[in-house]
Amino acid sequence: MGYTANDLPNPRGELLIRGYVVFKGYFKDETKTKDAFDGDWFRTGDICEIDSAGRVYIIDRVKNFFKVVHKIFLCLQ
């Protein structure tokens, strides 16, 4: 993808969140939990850009598909 915190004019990269309202992990799935977290930070899968005023804009996705229903995927390309 090529997004970095050093991009000009605004830094870009994957949005990570943490807090008491963020879930702690996937039920009985340690592998998926390890992939979804970077330490205490949850990887949202959204690529964002932060402007000089501190506003966050979602500009892309790490993966361009969503699982809609059991075994049905929606591709956004």
PyMOL Python script that loads the backbone (N, CA, C, O; Angstrom):
from pymol import cmd

cmd.read_pdbstr("""\
ATOM      1  N   MET A   1       0.819  -1.191   0.000  1.00  0.00           N
ATOM      2  CA  MET A   1       0.000   0.000   0.000  1.00  0.00           C
ATOM      3  C   MET A   1       0.863   1.256   0.000  1.00  0.00           C
ATOM      4  O   MET A   1       0.566   2.212  -0.716  1.00  0.00           O
ATOM      5  N   GLY A   2       1.915   1.260   0.786  1.00  0.00           N
ATOM      6  CA  GLY A   2       2.838   2.368   0.736  1.00  0.00           C
ATOM      7  C   GLY A   2       2.486   3.580   1.582  1.00  0.00           C
ATOM      8  O   GLY A   2       3.069   4.645   1.382  1.00  0.00           O
ATOM      9  N   TYR A   3       1.557   3.457   2.516  1.00  0.00           N
ATOM     10  CA  TYR A   3       1.212   4.583   3.393  1.00  0.00           C
ATOM     11  C   TYR A   3       2.185   4.614   4.566  1.00  0.00           C
ATOM     12  O   TYR A   3       2.493   3.579   5.158  1.00  0.00           O
ATOM     13  N   THR A   4       2.669   5.821   4.899  1.00  0.00           N
ATOM     14  CA  THR A   4       3.572   5.946   6.040  1.00  0.00           C
ATOM     15  C   THR A   4       3.238   7.185   6.858  1.00  0.00           C
ATOM     16  O   THR A   4       2.518   8.072   6.400  1.00  0.00           O
ATOM     17  N   ALA A   5       3.766   7.232   8.059  1.00  0.00           N
ATOM     18  CA  ALA A   5       3.589   8.390   8.924  1.00  0.00           C
ATOM     19  C   ALA A   5       4.381   9.591   8.422  1.00  0.00           C
ATOM     20  O   ALA A   5       4.190  10.708   8.903  1.00  0.00           O
ATOM     21  N   ASN A   6       5.272   9.364   7.456  1.00  0.00           N
ATOM     22  CA  ASN A   6       6.096  10.447   6.892  1.00  0.00           C
ATOM     23  C   ASN A   6       5.523  11.006   5.597  1.00  0.00           C
ATOM     24  O   ASN A   6       6.156  11.858   4.974  1.00  0.00           O
ATOM     25  N   ASP A   7       4.334  10.550   5.168  1.00  0.00           N
ATOM     26  CA  ASP A   7       3.719  11.057   3.938  1.00  0.00           C
ATOM     27  C   ASP A   7       3.426  12.553   4.057  1.00  0.00           C
ATOM     28  O   ASP A   7       3.070  13.050   5.125  1.00  0.00           O
ATOM     29  N   LEU A   8       3.582  13.252   2.942  1.00  0.00           N
ATOM     30  CA  LEU A   8       3.297  14.689   2.902  1.00  0.00           C
ATOM     31  C   LEU A   8       2.090  14.932   2.011  1.00  0.00           C
ATOM     32  O   LEU A   8       1.962  14.232   1.006  1.00  0.00           O
ATOM     33  N   PRO A   9       1.217  15.848   2.296  1.00  0.00           N
ATOM     34  CA  PRO A   9       1.298  16.825   3.378  1.00  0.00           C
ATOM     35  C   PRO A   9       0.796  16.291   4.718  1.00  0.00           C
ATOM     36  O   PRO A   9       1.006  16.940   5.743  1.00  0.00           O
ATOM     37  N   ASN A  10       0.142  15.134   4.744  1.00  0.00           N
ATOM     38  CA  ASN A  10      -0.404  14.600   6.000  1.00  0.00           C
ATOM     39  C   ASN A  10       0.031  13.153   6.199  1.00  0.00           C
ATOM     40  O   ASN A  10       0.112  12.391   5.235  1.00  0.00           O
ATOM     41  N   PRO A  11       0.314  12.765   7.455  1.00  0.00           N
ATOM     42  CA  PRO A  11       0.677  11.372   7.714  1.00  0.00           C
ATOM     43  C   PRO A  11      -0.504  10.435   7.460  1.00  0.00           C
ATOM     44  O   PRO A  11      -1.657  10.794   7.699  1.00  0.00           O
ATOM     45  N   ARG A  12      -0.200   9.224   6.969  1.00  0.00           N
ATOM     46  CA  ARG A  12      -1.236   8.240   6.677  1.00  0.00           C
ATOM     47  C   ARG A  12      -0.781   6.884   7.202  1.00  0.00           C
ATOM     48  O   ARG A  12       0.416   6.607   7.284  1.00  0.00           O
ATOM     49  N   GLY A  13      -1.750   6.045   7.555  1.00  0.00           N
ATOM     50  CA  GLY A  13      -1.435   4.703   8.017  1.00  0.00           C
ATOM     51  C   GLY A  13      -2.663   4.030   8.587  1.00  0.00           C
ATOM     52  O   GLY A  13      -3.753   4.603   8.588  1.00  0.00           O
ATOM     53  N   GLU A  14      -2.484   2.793   9.079  1.00  0.00           N
ATOM     54  CA  GLU A  14      -3.617   2.043   9.613  1.00  0.00           C
ATOM     55  C   GLU A  14      -4.061   2.636  10.948  1.00  0.00           C
ATOM     56  O   GLU A  14      -3.237   2.987  11.792  1.00  0.00           O
ATOM     57  N   LEU A  15      -5.369   2.742  11.121  1.00  0.00           N
ATOM     58  CA  LEU A  15      -5.951   3.271  12.348  1.00  0.00           C
ATOM     59  C   LEU A  15      -5.963   2.181  13.413  1.00  0.00           C
ATOM     60  O   LEU A  15      -6.553   1.119  13.214  1.00  0.00           O
ATOM     61  N   LEU A  16      -5.313   2.441  14.540  1.00  0.00           N
ATOM     62  CA  LEU A  16      -5.311   1.541  15.682  1.00  0.00           C
ATOM     63  C   LEU A  16      -6.008   2.249  16.832  1.00  0.00           C
ATOM     64  O   LEU A  16      -5.809   3.445  17.044  1.00  0.00           O
ATOM     65  N   ILE A  17      -6.829   1.508  17.576  1.00  0.00           N
ATOM     66  CA  ILE A  17      -7.568   2.101  18.694  1.00  0.00           C
ATOM     67  C   ILE A  17      -7.391   1.248  19.940  1.00  0.00           C
ATOM     68  O   ILE A  17      -7.072   0.062  19.855  1.00  0.00           O
ATOM     69  N   ARG A  18      -7.603   1.862  21.097  1.00  0.00           N
ATOM     70  CA  ARG A  18      -7.616   1.116  22.350  1.00  0.00           C
ATOM     71  C   ARG A  18      -8.484   1.867  23.342  1.00  0.00           C
ATOM     72  O   ARG A  18      -8.728   3.064  23.190  1.00  0.00           O
ATOM     73  N   GLY A  19      -8.940   1.165  24.342  1.00  0.00           N
ATOM     74  CA  GLY A  19      -9.780   1.765  25.367  1.00  0.00           C
ATOM     75  C   GLY A  19     -10.646   0.714  26.027  1.00  0.00           C
ATOM     76  O   GLY A  19     -10.651  -0.444  25.610  1.00  0.00           O
ATOM     77  N   TYR A  20     -11.367   1.104  27.038  1.00  0.00           N
ATOM     78  CA  TYR A  20     -12.172   0.135  27.780  1.00  0.00           C
ATOM     79  C   TYR A  20     -13.386  -0.343  26.990  1.00  0.00           C
ATOM     80  O   TYR A  20     -13.994  -1.348  27.358  1.00  0.00           O
ATOM     81  N   VAL A  21     -13.755   0.351  25.916  1.00  0.00           N
ATOM     82  CA  VAL A  21     -14.903  -0.082  25.105  1.00  0.00           C
ATOM     83  C   VAL A  21     -14.489  -0.997  23.947  1.00  0.00           C
ATOM     84  O   VAL A  21     -15.349  -1.530  23.246  1.00  0.00           O
ATOM     85  N   VAL A  22     -13.187  -1.183  23.743  1.00  0.00           N
ATOM     86  CA  VAL A  22     -12.698  -2.059  22.680  1.00  0.00           C
ATOM     87  C   VAL A  22     -12.640  -3.489  23.227  1.00  0.00           C
ATOM     88  O   VAL A  22     -12.144  -3.720  24.330  1.00  0.00           O
ATOM     89  N   PHE A  23     -13.153  -4.441  22.445  1.00  0.00           N
ATOM     90  CA  PHE A  23     -13.189  -5.824  22.908  1.00  0.00           C
ATOM     91  C   PHE A  23     -11.779  -6.363  23.142  1.00  0.00           C
ATOM     92  O   PHE A  23     -10.811  -5.847  22.583  1.00  0.00           O
ATOM     93  N   LYS A  24     -11.670  -7.388  23.960  1.00  0.00           N
ATOM     94  CA  LYS A  24     -10.368  -7.928  24.359  1.00  0.00           C
ATOM     95  C   LYS A  24      -9.840  -9.005  23.422  1.00  0.00           C
ATOM     96  O   LYS A  24      -8.650  -9.317  23.454  1.00  0.00           O
ATOM     97  N   GLY A  25     -10.704  -9.577  22.589  1.00  0.00           N
ATOM     98  CA  GLY A  25     -10.245 -10.604  21.668  1.00  0.00           C
ATOM     99  C   GLY A  25     -11.387 -11.459  21.165  1.00  0.00           C
ATOM    100  O   GLY A  25     -12.528 -11.328  21.606  1.00  0.00           O
ATOM    101  N   TYR A  26     -11.057 -12.337  20.234  1.00  0.00           N
ATOM    102  CA  TYR A  26     -12.044 -13.237  19.653  1.00  0.00           C
ATOM    103  C   TYR A  26     -12.255 -14.433  20.579  1.00  0.00           C
ATOM    104  O   TYR A  26     -11.299 -14.963  21.145  1.00  0.00           O
ATOM    105  N   PHE A  27     -13.492 -14.848  20.728  1.00  0.00           N
ATOM    106  CA  PHE A  27     -13.857 -15.955  21.611  1.00  0.00           C
ATOM    107  C   PHE A  27     -13.226 -17.255  21.120  1.00  0.00           C
ATOM    108  O   PHE A  27     -13.506 -17.719  20.015  1.00  0.00           O
ATOM    109  N   LYS A  28     -12.379 -17.824  21.949  1.00  0.00           N
ATOM    110  CA  LYS A  28     -11.709 -19.108  21.675  1.00  0.00           C
ATOM    111  C   LYS A  28     -10.947 -19.120  20.355  1.00  0.00           C
ATOM    112  O   LYS A  28     -10.899 -20.150  19.682  1.00  0.00           O
ATOM    113  N   ASP A  29     -10.358 -18.002  19.978  1.00  0.00           N
ATOM    114  CA  ASP A  29      -9.572 -17.932  18.742  1.00  0.00           C
ATOM    115  C   ASP A  29      -8.345 -17.043  18.969  1.00  0.00           C
ATOM    116  O   ASP A  29      -8.326 -15.870  18.594  1.00  0.00           O
ATOM    117  N   GLU A  30      -7.331 -17.633  19.590  1.00  0.00           N
ATOM    118  CA  GLU A  30      -6.114 -16.888  19.928  1.00  0.00           C
ATOM    119  C   GLU A  30      -5.362 -16.406  18.687  1.00  0.00           C
ATOM    120  O   GLU A  30      -4.779 -15.322  18.701  1.00  0.00           O
ATOM    121  N   THR A  31      -5.370 -17.188  17.633  1.00  0.00           N
ATOM    122  CA  THR A  31      -4.654 -16.802  16.414  1.00  0.00           C
ATOM    123  C   THR A  31      -5.247 -15.538  15.810  1.00  0.00           C
ATOM    124  O   THR A  31      -4.518 -14.612  15.454  1.00  0.00           O
ATOM    125  N   LYS A  32      -6.564 -15.501  15.697  1.00  0.00           N
ATOM    126  CA  LYS A  32      -7.236 -14.321  15.141  1.00  0.00           C
ATOM    127  C   LYS A  32      -7.039 -13.105  16.053  1.00  0.00           C
ATOM    128  O   LYS A  32      -6.890 -11.981  15.574  1.00  0.00           O
ATOM    129  N   THR A  33      -7.041 -13.340  17.360  1.00  0.00           N
ATOM    130  CA  THR A  33      -6.822 -12.257  18.320  1.00  0.00           C
ATOM    131  C   THR A  33      -5.422 -11.677  18.164  1.00  0.00           C
ATOM    132  O   THR A  33      -5.253 -10.458  18.162  1.00  0.00           O
ATOM    133  N   LYS A  34      -4.422 -12.537  18.032  1.00  0.00           N
ATOM    134  CA  LYS A  34      -3.041 -12.064  17.863  1.00  0.00           C
ATOM    135  C   LYS A  34      -2.880 -11.265  16.577  1.00  0.00           C
ATOM    136  O   LYS A  34      -2.128 -10.291  16.543  1.00  0.00           O
ATOM    137  N   ASP A  35      -3.585 -11.671  15.512  1.00  0.00           N
ATOM    138  CA  ASP A  35      -3.514 -10.938  14.243  1.00  0.00           C
ATOM    139  C   ASP A  35      -4.214  -9.581  14.317  1.00  0.00           C
ATOM    140  O   ASP A  35      -3.821  -8.639  13.629  1.00  0.00           O
ATOM    141  N   ALA A  36      -5.251  -9.484  15.152  1.00  0.00           N
ATOM    142  CA  ALA A  36      -6.065  -8.267  15.220  1.00  0.00           C
ATOM    143  C   ALA A  36      -5.494  -7.217  16.172  1.00  0.00           C
ATOM    144  O   ALA A  36      -5.916  -6.061  16.127  1.00  0.00           O
ATOM    145  N   PHE A  37      -4.559  -7.586  17.020  1.00  0.00           N
ATOM    146  CA  PHE A  37      -4.024  -6.656  18.010  1.00  0.00           C
ATOM    147  C   PHE A  37      -2.526  -6.472  17.850  1.00  0.00           C
ATOM    148  O   PHE A  37      -1.801  -7.397  17.484  1.00  0.00           O
ATOM    149  N   ASP A  38      -2.081  -5.255  18.133  1.00  0.00           N
ATOM    150  CA  ASP A  38      -0.663  -4.919  18.219  1.00  0.00           C
ATOM    151  C   ASP A  38      -0.449  -4.453  19.652  1.00  0.00           C
ATOM    152  O   ASP A  38      -0.590  -3.267  19.950  1.00  0.00           O
ATOM    153  N   GLY A  39      -0.114  -5.372  20.528  1.00  0.00           N
ATOM    154  CA  GLY A  39      -0.067  -5.062  21.957  1.00  0.00           C
ATOM    155  C   GLY A  39      -1.484  -4.838  22.456  1.00  0.00           C
ATOM    156  O   GLY A  39      -2.340  -5.711  22.311  1.00  0.00           O
ATOM    157  N   ASP A  40      -1.739  -3.677  23.041  1.00  0.00           N
ATOM    158  CA  ASP A  40      -3.090  -3.321  23.508  1.00  0.00           C
ATOM    159  C   ASP A  40      -3.916  -2.637  22.418  1.00  0.00           C
ATOM    160  O   ASP A  40      -5.096  -2.356  22.626  1.00  0.00           O
ATOM    161  N   TRP A  41      -3.322  -2.370  21.281  1.00  0.00           N
ATOM    162  CA  TRP A  41      -3.978  -1.608  20.216  1.00  0.00           C
ATOM    163  C   TRP A  41      -4.686  -2.544  19.239  1.00  0.00           C
ATOM    164  O   TRP A  41      -4.096  -3.515  18.763  1.00  0.00           O
ATOM    165  N   PHE A  42      -5.967  -2.246  18.940  1.00  0.00           N
ATOM    166  CA  PHE A  42      -6.753  -3.022  17.986  1.00  0.00           C
ATOM    167  C   PHE A  42      -6.574  -2.451  16.584  1.00  0.00           C
ATOM    168  O   PHE A  42      -6.736  -1.250  16.368  1.00  0.00           O
ATOM    169  N   ARG A  43      -6.244  -3.312  15.648  1.00  0.00           N
ATOM    170  CA  ARG A  43      -6.078  -2.911  14.242  1.00  0.00           C
ATOM    171  C   ARG A  43      -7.458  -2.870  13.578  1.00  0.00           C
ATOM    172  O   ARG A  43      -8.091  -3.912  13.409  1.00  0.00           O
ATOM    173  N   THR A  44      -7.925  -1.682  13.205  1.00  0.00           N
ATOM    174  CA  THR A  44      -9.275  -1.537  12.641  1.00  0.00           C
ATOM    175  C   THR A  44      -9.365  -2.004  11.196  1.00  0.00           C
ATOM    176  O   THR A  44     -10.444  -2.365  10.726  1.00  0.00           O
ATOM    177  N   GLY A  45      -8.245  -2.001  10.491  1.00  0.00           N
ATOM    178  CA  GLY A  45      -8.273  -2.342   9.069  1.00  0.00           C
ATOM    179  C   GLY A  45      -8.533  -1.133   8.191  1.00  0.00           C
ATOM    180  O   GLY A  45      -8.568  -1.253   6.967  1.00  0.00           O
ATOM    181  N   ASP A  46      -8.718   0.038   8.802  1.00  0.00           N
ATOM    182  CA  ASP A  46      -8.948   1.275   8.056  1.00  0.00           C
ATOM    183  C   ASP A  46      -7.630   2.021   7.891  1.00  0.00           C
ATOM    184  O   ASP A  46      -6.838   2.113   8.829  1.00  0.00           O
ATOM    185  N   ILE A  47      -7.401   2.553   6.690  1.00  0.00           N
ATOM    186  CA  ILE A  47      -6.258   3.430   6.451  1.00  0.00           C
ATOM    187  C   ILE A  47      -6.767   4.850   6.593  1.00  0.00           C
ATOM    188  O   ILE A  47      -7.753   5.233   5.963  1.00  0.00           O
ATOM    189  N   CYS A  48      -6.088   5.634   7.428  1.00  0.00           N
ATOM    190  CA  CYS A  48      -6.568   6.994   7.666  1.00  0.00           C
ATOM    191  C   CYS A  48      -5.464   8.009   7.409  1.00  0.00           C
ATOM    192  O   CYS A  48      -4.280   7.681   7.322  1.00  0.00           O
ATOM    193  N   GLU A  49      -5.900   9.240   7.293  1.00  0.00           N
ATOM    194  CA  GLU A  49      -5.013  10.387   7.127  1.00  0.00           C
ATOM    195  C   GLU A  49      -5.383  11.383   8.215  1.00  0.00           C
ATOM    196  O   GLU A  49      -6.566  11.594   8.483  1.00  0.00           O
ATOM    197  N   ILE A  50      -4.388  11.999   8.844  1.00  0.00           N
ATOM    198  CA  ILE A  50      -4.632  12.978   9.895  1.00  0.00           C
ATOM    199  C   ILE A  50      -4.157  14.334   9.405  1.00  0.00           C
ATOM    200  O   ILE A  50      -2.985  14.501   9.065  1.00  0.00           O
ATOM    201  N   ASP A  51      -5.075  15.317   9.366  1.00  0.00           N
ATOM    202  CA  ASP A  51      -4.694  16.646   8.878  1.00  0.00           C
ATOM    203  C   ASP A  51      -4.065  17.475   9.996  1.00  0.00           C
ATOM    204  O   ASP A  51      -3.953  17.009  11.130  1.00  0.00           O
ATOM    205  N   SER A  52      -3.658  18.693   9.681  1.00  0.00           N
ATOM    206  CA  SER A  52      -2.939  19.549  10.639  1.00  0.00           C
ATOM    207  C   SER A  52      -3.813  19.960  11.826  1.00  0.00           C
ATOM    208  O   SER A  52      -3.287  20.345  12.870  1.00  0.00           O
ATOM    209  N   ALA A  53      -5.143  19.884  11.682  1.00  0.00           N
ATOM    210  CA  ALA A  53      -6.046  20.220  12.786  1.00  0.00           C
ATOM    211  C   ALA A  53      -6.357  19.000  13.665  1.00  0.00           C
ATOM    212  O   ALA A  53      -7.095  19.116  14.643  1.00  0.00           O
ATOM    213  N   GLY A  54      -5.796  17.832  13.320  1.00  0.00           N
ATOM    214  CA  GLY A  54      -6.016  16.627  14.098  1.00  0.00           C
ATOM    215  C   GLY A  54      -7.238  15.823  13.680  1.00  0.00           C
ATOM    216  O   GLY A  54      -7.611  14.861  14.352  1.00  0.00           O
ATOM    217  N   ARG A  55      -7.863  16.212  12.572  1.00  0.00           N
ATOM    218  CA  ARG A  55      -9.028  15.466  12.069  1.00  0.00           C
ATOM    219  C   ARG A  55      -8.568  14.201  11.358  1.00  0.00           C
ATOM    220  O   ARG A  55      -7.562  14.198  10.648  1.00  0.00           O
ATOM    221  N   VAL A  56      -9.330  13.122  11.566  1.00  0.00           N
ATOM    222  CA  VAL A  56      -8.993  11.824  10.985  1.00  0.00           C
ATOM    223  C   VAL A  56      -9.937  11.540   9.819  1.00  0.00           C
ATOM    224  O   VAL A  56     -11.156  11.630   9.963  1.00  0.00           O
ATOM    225  N   TYR A  57      -9.370  11.197   8.670  1.00  0.00           N
ATOM    226  CA  TYR A  57     -10.143  10.844   7.487  1.00  0.00           C
ATOM    227  C   TYR A  57      -9.823   9.407   7.107  1.00  0.00           C
ATOM    228  O   TYR A  57      -8.653   9.053   6.967  1.00  0.00           O
ATOM    229  N   ILE A  58     -10.840   8.579   6.937  1.00  0.00           N
ATOM    230  CA  ILE A  58     -10.620   7.211   6.460  1.00  0.00           C
ATOM    231  C   ILE A  58     -10.545   7.269   4.944  1.00  0.00           C
ATOM    232  O   ILE A  58     -11.485   7.716   4.286  1.00  0.00           O
ATOM    233  N   ILE A  59      -9.423   6.815   4.389  1.00  0.00           N
ATOM    234  CA  ILE A  59      -9.185   6.954   2.959  1.00  0.00           C
ATOM    235  C   ILE A  59      -9.071   5.623   2.224  1.00  0.00           C
ATOM    236  O   ILE A  59      -9.118   5.598   0.994  1.00  0.00           O
ATOM    237  N   ASP A  60      -8.923   4.519   2.950  1.00  0.00           N
ATOM    238  CA  ASP A  60      -8.719   3.236   2.293  1.00  0.00           C
ATOM    239  C   ASP A  60      -8.947   2.118   3.313  1.00  0.00           C
ATOM    240  O   ASP A  60      -9.192   2.380   4.490  1.00  0.00           O
ATOM    241  N   ARG A  61      -8.862   0.875   2.846  1.00  0.00           N
ATOM    242  CA  ARG A  61      -8.951  -0.309   3.707  1.00  0.00           C
ATOM    243  C   ARG A  61      -7.702  -1.153   3.495  1.00  0.00           C
ATOM    244  O   ARG A  61      -7.142  -1.179   2.399  1.00  0.00           O
ATOM    245  N   VAL A  62      -7.270  -1.837   4.540  1.00  0.00           N
ATOM    246  CA  VAL A  62      -6.154  -2.760   4.413  1.00  0.00           C
ATOM    247  C   VAL A  62      -6.559  -3.896   3.481  1.00  0.00           C
ATOM    248  O   VAL A  62      -5.809  -4.265   2.577  1.00  0.00           O
ATOM    249  N   LYS A  63      -7.751  -4.449   3.708  1.00  0.00           N
ATOM    250  CA  LYS A  63      -8.322  -5.478   2.838  1.00  0.00           C
ATOM    251  C   LYS A  63      -9.579  -4.899   2.218  1.00  0.00           C
ATOM    252  O   LYS A  63     -10.385  -4.283   2.916  1.00  0.00           O
ATOM    253  N   ASN A  64      -9.755  -5.084   0.937  1.00  0.00           N
ATOM    254  CA  ASN A  64     -10.888  -4.488   0.239  1.00  0.00           C
ATOM    255  C   ASN A  64     -12.078  -5.434   0.104  1.00  0.00           C
ATOM    256  O   ASN A  64     -12.741  -5.459  -0.932  1.00  0.00           O
ATOM    257  N   PHE A  65     -12.348  -6.211   1.156  1.00  0.00           N
ATOM    258  CA  PHE A  65     -13.550  -7.030   1.153  1.00  0.00           C
ATOM    259  C   PHE A  65     -14.084  -7.153   2.569  1.00  0.00           C
ATOM    260  O   PHE A  65     -13.337  -7.012   3.537  1.00  0.00           O
ATOM    261  N   PHE A  66     -15.351  -7.411   2.685  1.00  0.00           N
ATOM    262  CA  PHE A  66     -16.024  -7.573   3.961  1.00  0.00           C
ATOM    263  C   PHE A  66     -16.775  -8.881   3.961  1.00  0.00           C
ATOM    264  O   PHE A  66     -17.336  -9.275   2.938  1.00  0.00           O
ATOM    265  N   LYS A  67     -16.796  -9.561   5.089  1.00  0.00           N
ATOM    266  CA  LYS A  67     -17.620 -10.753   5.229  1.00  0.00           C
ATOM    267  C   LYS A  67     -19.006 -10.286   5.650  1.00  0.00           C
ATOM    268  O   LYS A  67     -19.173  -9.756   6.748  1.00  0.00           O
ATOM    269  N   VAL A  68     -19.996 -10.478   4.792  1.00  0.00           N
ATOM    270  CA  VAL A  68     -21.347  -9.982   5.028  1.00  0.00           C
ATOM    271  C   VAL A  68     -22.162 -11.000   5.821  1.00  0.00           C
ATOM    272  O   VAL A  68     -22.709 -10.684   6.877  1.00  0.00           O
ATOM    273  N   VAL A  69     -22.236 -12.216   5.304  1.00  0.00           N
ATOM    274  CA  VAL A  69     -22.971 -13.307   5.935  1.00  0.00           C
ATOM    275  C   VAL A  69     -22.076 -14.539   5.859  1.00  0.00           C
ATOM    276  O   VAL A  69     -21.075 -14.533   5.142  1.00  0.00           O
ATOM    277  N   HIS A  70     -22.416 -15.563   6.570  1.00  0.00           N
ATOM    278  CA  HIS A  70     -21.619 -16.784   6.587  1.00  0.00           C
ATOM    279  C   HIS A  70     -21.206 -17.193   5.178  1.00  0.00           C
ATOM    280  O   HIS A  70     -22.054 -17.532   4.352  1.00  0.00           O
ATOM    281  N   LYS A  71     -19.904 -17.160   4.904  1.00  0.00           N
ATOM    282  CA  LYS A  71     -19.298 -17.555   3.626  1.00  0.00           C
ATOM    283  C   LYS A  71     -19.659 -16.656   2.444  1.00  0.00           C
ATOM    284  O   LYS A  71     -19.441 -17.048   1.298  1.00  0.00           O
ATOM    285  N   ILE A  72     -20.199 -15.471   2.688  1.00  0.00           N
ATOM    286  CA  ILE A  72     -20.493 -14.522   1.607  1.00  0.00           C
ATOM    287  C   ILE A  72     -19.652 -13.270   1.835  1.00  0.00           C
ATOM    288  O   ILE A  72     -19.724 -12.651   2.897  1.00  0.00           O
ATOM    289  N   PHE A  73     -18.852 -12.901   0.830  1.00  0.00           N
ATOM    290  CA  PHE A  73     -17.959 -11.758   0.941  1.00  0.00           C
ATOM    291  C   PHE A  73     -18.355 -10.688  -0.073  1.00  0.00           C
ATOM    292  O   PHE A  73     -18.775 -10.992  -1.189  1.00  0.00           O
ATOM    293  N   LEU A  74     -18.212  -9.441   0.338  1.00  0.00           N
ATOM    294  CA  LEU A  74     -18.495  -8.299  -0.525  1.00  0.00           C
ATOM    295  C   LEU A  74     -17.168  -7.661  -0.883  1.00  0.00           C
ATOM    296  O   LEU A  74     -16.444  -7.205   0.002  1.00  0.00           O
ATOM    297  N   CYS A  75     -16.838  -7.620  -2.158  1.00  0.00           N
ATOM    298  CA  CYS A  75     -15.607  -7.036  -2.640  1.00  0.00           C
ATOM    299  C   CYS A  75     -15.885  -5.623  -3.133  1.00  0.00           C
ATOM    300  O   CYS A  75     -16.816  -5.406  -3.909  1.00  0.00           O
ATOM    301  N   LEU A  76     -15.083  -4.662  -2.687  1.00  0.00           N
ATOM    302  CA  LEU A  76     -15.340  -3.256  -3.014  1.00  0.00           C
ATOM    303  C   LEU A  76     -14.570  -2.775  -4.238  1.00  0.00           C
ATOM    304  O   LEU A  76     -14.588  -1.580  -4.535  1.00  0.00           O
ATOM    305  N   GLN A  77     -13.904  -3.658  -4.946  1.00  0.00           N
ATOM    306  CA  GLN A  77     -13.122  -3.231  -6.101  1.00  0.00           C
ATOM    307  C   GLN A  77     -13.944  -3.192  -7.358  1.00  0.00           C
ATOM    308  O   GLN A  77     -13.428  -2.850  -8.422  1.00  0.00           O
TER     309      GLN A  77
END
""", "prot")
cmd.dss("prot")
cmd.show_as("cartoon", "prot")
cmd.util.cbc("prot")
cmd.orient("prot")
